[in-house]
Amino acid sequence: MAQEREKLHGCTCLAIRQAARHVTQFYDQFLAQAGLRTTQYSVLANLRRHGPTTINALAAHLVMDRTTLGRNILPLQRQGLIATEKDETDRRSKKLRLSDEGLARLRASGKLWSQAQAQFEATFGGKRTADLHVLLRGVTASNLAATPDRSAI
């Protein structure tokens, strides 16, 4: 049964990852002019949207593993685009915030991001792009819990 599905549809995970890498490389070409990668732009944009936040909360917003996010944040901190501050409600915790320089870089790269968006929509189609957003939000919101069938091993 699983082999029949594989022949009909292929691996869903592989298809999504290939599409994600393809689109990321496309956006990276635009954002390179501002010295950012797509993942870095997303971090900065989320910090602007949500304000100072903990790394755990930011990871949840980005649907990203905390360790991976930590590796992505380091260059942004070194460049002075992100700063850390003490959490007023929990002194043991730190919050990440967008620095003034980070906000300026985000604003400069926003125009490049908009160009990428427009070109993607022009190539893929406005309706298909909107439909894709709905589908992908549905995937992200779905409750995918791993329950492997141990008898298959």
Buried (B, 14 or more C-beta within 10 A) or exposed (E): EEEEEEEEEEEEEEEEEEEEEEBEEBBBEBBEEBEBBBBBBBBBBBBBEEEBBBBEBBBEBBEBEEEEBEEBBEBBBEBEBBBEEEBEEEEEEBBBBBBEEBBEBBEEBBEBBEBBEEBBBEEEEEEEBEEBEEEEEEEEEEEEEEEEEEEEE
